[in-house]
Amino acid sequence: MSKLLIVGNTMYRINEPLNRVEVSVNKGATWGIRSSTSSNGKLKDLLWFHNRLFALTESGLLFSANGGGTWGYRGGGDIVRRMIAIQDDGNVLYGLTADGHLCFSNNEGATWGIRG
């Protein structure tokens, strides 16, 4: 699970106690509040995919085209809510559920299937 991402000169992290995404542009010396996603439940994972920041939460998958400044809802449902981690292979998003199932999305998280 990625609770810390480095994209170019920008670092993103999940601040678990405050349940928010924070950003640093000075290699972690200081952190600023990028956004709060608390209305979507606990933050679980972060991913940079196709020039977007994705945040996996208890209620679904969020995405941001501006580095976490604003968020849109990408996908939900039982499969996404059960996921504990997300990853990609450059083309496909993958999610791992708490009970070990591998999920996949060919459309940037809008819909999901289960592989096993």
C-alpha positions as a Markdown table, in Angstrom:
| # | Residue | x | y | z |
|---|---|---|---|---|
| 1 | Met | 0.0 | 0.0 | 0.0 |
| 2 | Ser | 1.3 | 3.4 | -0.9 |
| 3 | Lys | 0.8 | 6.0 | 1.8 |
| 4 | Leu | 3.6 | 8.0 | 0.3 |
| 5 | Leu | 4.0 | 9.0 | -3.4 |
| 6 | Ile | 6.8 | 10.9 | -5.1 |
| 7 | Val | 5.8 | 12.5 | -8.4 |
| 8 | Gly | 8.6 | 14.6 | -9.8 |
| 9 | Asn | 9.5 | 17.1 | -7.1 |
| 10 | Thr | 6.3 | 16.7 | -5.2 |
| 11 | Met | 5.6 | 14.3 | -2.4 |
| 12 | Tyr | 2.1 | 13.2 | -1.4 |
| 13 | Arg | 1.3 | 11.3 | 1.8 |
| 14 | Ile | -1.7 | 10.1 | 3.7 |
| 15 | Asn | -1.8 | 11.6 | 7.2 |
| 16 | Glu | -3.7 | 8.8 | 8.9 |
| 17 | Pro | -4.5 | 10.4 | 12.2 |
| 18 | Leu | -6.1 | 13.4 | 10.4 |
| 19 | Asn | -7.4 | 11.4 | 7.4 |
| 20 | Arg | -6.2 | 13.8 | 4.8 |
| 21 | Val | -3.8 | 14.0 | 1.8 |
| 22 | Glu | -0.8 | 16.3 | 2.4 |
| 23 | Val | 1.8 | 17.6 | 0.0 |
| 24 | Ser | 5.5 | 18.6 | 0.3 |
| 25 | Val | 7.5 | 20.4 | -2.4 |
| 26 | Asn | 10.7 | 20.5 | -0.3 |
| 27 | Lys | 11.5 | 16.8 | 0.1 |
| 28 | Gly | 9.4 | 16.4 | 3.2 |
| 29 | Ala | 10.8 | 19.2 | 5.3 |
| 30 | Thr | 7.4 | 20.7 | 5.6 |
| 31 | Trp | 3.9 | 19.4 | 4.7 |
| 32 | Gly | 0.8 | 21.3 | 3.7 |
| 33 | Ile | -2.8 | 20.2 | 3.7 |
| 34 | Arg | -3.7 | 19.3 | 0.1 |
| 35 | Ser | -7.2 | 18.2 | 0.8 |
| 36 | Ser | -9.5 | 16.3 | 3.1 |
| 37 | Thr | -11.5 | 13.4 | 2.0 |
| 38 | Ser | -13.0 | 12.7 | 5.4 |
| 39 | Ser | -16.5 | 12.7 | 4.0 |
| 40 | Asn | -15.5 | 9.6 | 2.0 |
| 41 | Gly | -14.3 | 7.6 | 5.0 |
| 42 | Lys | -10.8 | 6.4 | 5.9 |
| 43 | Leu | -8.1 | 6.9 | 3.3 |
| 44 | Lys | -6.5 | 3.6 | 2.4 |
| 45 | Asp | -4.1 | 4.1 | -0.5 |
| 46 | Leu | -2.7 | 6.6 | -3.1 |
| 47 | Leu | -1.7 | 6.1 | -6.7 |
| 48 | Trp | -0.5 | 8.3 | -9.5 |
| 49 | Phe | -1.9 | 7.0 | -12.8 |
| 50 | His | -2.4 | 8.7 | -16.2 |
| 51 | Asn | -1.4 | 12.1 | -14.7 |
| 52 | Arg | -4.1 | 11.8 | -12.0 |
| 53 | Leu | -3.9 | 11.3 | -8.3 |
| 54 | Phe | -6.2 | 8.4 | -7.1 |
| 55 | Ala | -7.2 | 7.9 | -3.5 |
| 56 | Leu | -8.8 | 4.7 | -2.3 |
| 57 | Thr | -11.2 | 5.3 | 0.5 |
| 58 | Glu | -13.7 | 3.3 | 2.5 |
| 59 | Ser | -16.5 | 4.5 | 0.3 |
| 60 | Gly | -14.9 | 4.3 | -3.1 |
| 61 | Leu | -12.2 | 5.5 | -5.4 |
| 62 | Leu | -11.5 | 9.3 | -5.8 |
| 63 | Phe | -9.4 | 11.0 | -8.5 |
| 64 | Ser | -7.9 | 14.4 | -8.8 |
| 65 | Ala | -6.5 | 16.0 | -12.0 |
| 66 | Asn | -4.9 | 18.8 | -10.0 |
| 67 | Gly | -2.8 | 17.0 | -7.5 |
| 68 | Gly | -5.4 | 16.6 | -4.8 |
| 69 | Gly | -6.7 | 20.1 | -4.8 |
| 70 | Thr | -10.2 | 18.9 | -5.8 |
| 71 | Trp | -11.6 | 15.4 | -6.0 |
| 72 | Gly | -14.1 | 13.6 | -8.1 |
| 73 | Tyr | -15.8 | 10.3 | -7.4 |
| 74 | Arg | -14.5 | 7.6 | -9.8 |
| 75 | Gly | -16.1 | 4.4 | -8.6 |
| 76 | Gly | -17.7 | 2.6 | -5.7 |
| 77 | Gly | -19.7 | -0.4 | -5.1 |
| 78 | Asp | -19.0 | -3.4 | -2.9 |
| 79 | Ile | -15.8 | -4.4 | -4.8 |
| 80 | Val | -14.1 | -1.0 | -4.4 |
| 81 | Arg | -15.2 | -0.7 | -0.8 |
| 82 | Arg | -13.5 | -4.0 | 0.0 |
| 83 | Met | -10.2 | -3.0 | -1.6 |
| 84 | Ile | -7.2 | -2.3 | 0.6 |
| 85 | Ala | -4.7 | -1.4 | -2.0 |
| 86 | Ile | -4.5 | -0.2 | -5.6 |
| 87 | Gln | -1.7 | -0.5 | -8.2 |
| 88 | Asp | -1.3 | -0.2 | -12.0 |
| 89 | Asp | 0.7 | -1.7 | -14.8 |
| 90 | Gly | 0.7 | 1.4 | -16.9 |
| 91 | Asn | -2.7 | 0.6 | -18.6 |
| 92 | Val | -4.8 | -1.3 | -16.1 |
| 93 | Leu | -5.7 | -0.4 | -12.5 |
| 94 | Tyr | -5.6 | -3.3 | -10.1 |
| 95 | Gly | -7.1 | -3.6 | -6.6 |
| 96 | Leu | -6.5 | -6.1 | -3.8 |
| 97 | Thr | -9.4 | -6.9 | -1.5 |
| 98 | Ala | -8.9 | -7.7 | 2.2 |
| 99 | Asp | -10.0 | -11.3 | 1.5 |
| 100 | Gly | -7.4 | -11.7 | -1.3 |
| 101 | His | -9.3 | -11.1 | -4.5 |
| 102 | Leu | -7.6 | -9.3 | -7.4 |
| 103 | Cys | -9.8 | -6.7 | -9.0 |
| 104 | Phe | -9.1 | -4.9 | -12.3 |
| 105 | Ser | -10.4 | -1.8 | -14.2 |
| 106 | Asn | -9.7 | -1.0 | -17.9 |
| 107 | Asn | -11.4 | 2.4 | -17.6 |
| 108 | Glu | -9.5 | 4.2 | -14.9 |
| 109 | Gly | -11.6 | 2.9 | -12.1 |
| 110 | Ala | -15.1 | 3.6 | -13.5 |
| 111 | Thr | -16.0 | -0.1 | -13.4 |
| 112 | Trp | -14.3 | -3.1 | -11.9 |
| 113 | Gly | -14.2 | -6.9 | -12.4 |
| 114 | Ile | -12.7 | -9.7 | -10.3 |
| 115 | Arg | -10.0 | -12.0 | -11.6 |
| 116 | Gly | -9.5 | -14.3 | -8.7 |
